Amino acid sequence: MAAVCRVERTRRRLRSPTVRRALAAIVAVGMVVGALLVRSRVDDNRERKHTVLRLVCAEELEQACDAIQADPGSKVEVTVEPAGDTEARLVKPGGADADGWLVPAPWVGLVDEVRARNQLPARFGSSGAPIARSPLVIAMWADRAAALRAACGGQVGWKCLGDHVGPPTSIKATHADPTTSATGLLVLGQAVASFFGRADLSTTDVDASDPFDGWFAGLEQSVPPFADDPFDLMLVQGRSFADAVGTTEAKAKAVLADRGGSDVTLLYPSPMATADLVLAPVAGRDRAATLAGVVRGAVGRRALADAGWQVPGPAGPSGLPSPGFLDALRQRWREVVR
């Protein structure tokens, strides 16, 4: 009986004009909130649909980045330029004109180290794990490599090439400009690591080694300065330009595949080193996460794999010296080749 009374009292309260008005207000507020949520979701979808993501790529990645831009669903606007040009712009104060930078990992560290020295905030957020990698190789005329192999103890590497730049063998070996080329800096680091037999180097190691100075100058001066890609020049000009060129496996295999039969062999020098690609998100850019979803997603992975990069790259260190050491090394390179 008590329960029946309670139910009846509840019914009377619900029939009360005051309660009915309160319930109506609650329903109205709910409808407004729901409409706002729906509209917000529609606006977000519309904004994502029309937002252009801005990606800067090192010039070695032109094929892959063009494919990312060409994908109809990516909404990515790509700028391809030498890594040194991008670095020079991003180390300066002020905002960035991109949402992310696709480049081998050491270059990201170079930018933020320079900015830290100038008391500027870091340019990039966390890059995360590498997206792809490619071993660094020496592309060399096969007959020259065969003739030098015995003198190199069975394996031709950068240390041995530098030891034979003078008579009687007069080997000419080179790489791209390490102040502008992403690959050139990595190969320079690998070559110096080959001289010392390890990658955990500091400027003290270099400064304390008198033999290094002669070896380094001989290697870096064995080929006159040039502006174009050295591997392309070697294939066009032949032995008159160079006997060996350091580059990435991705680049070398793609070029040699187009060339058909070739008398060029690819050497994998010790210590092994790799170009590890990262997408560095520009700090403070809201679209950086969306761009990462494209580049790290199926579109980016497919484009990089088609360009010859290992996706995802094998785990493990790159085998290269630190960004700070590479920065000091390219300054020494400037002094040697100028």
Secondary structure, 3 states (H helix, E strand, C coil): CHHHHHHHHHHHHHHCHHHHHHHHHHHHHHHHHHHHHHHHHHHHHHHHHHCCEEEEEEHHHHHHHHHHHHCCCCCEEEEEECHHHHHHHHCCCCCCCCCEEEEEHHHHHHHHHHHHHCCCCCCECCCCCCCEEEEEEEEEEHHHHHHHHCCCCCCCCHHHHHHCCCCCCCCCEECCCCCCCHHHHHHHHHHHHHHHCCCCCCHHHHHCCHHHHHHHHHHHCCCCCCCCCHHHHHHHHHHHCCCEEEEEHHHHHHHHHHHCCCCEEEECCCCCCEEEEEEEEECCCCCHHHHHHHHCCHHHHHHHHHCCCECCCCCCCCCCCCHHHHHHHHHHHHHHHC
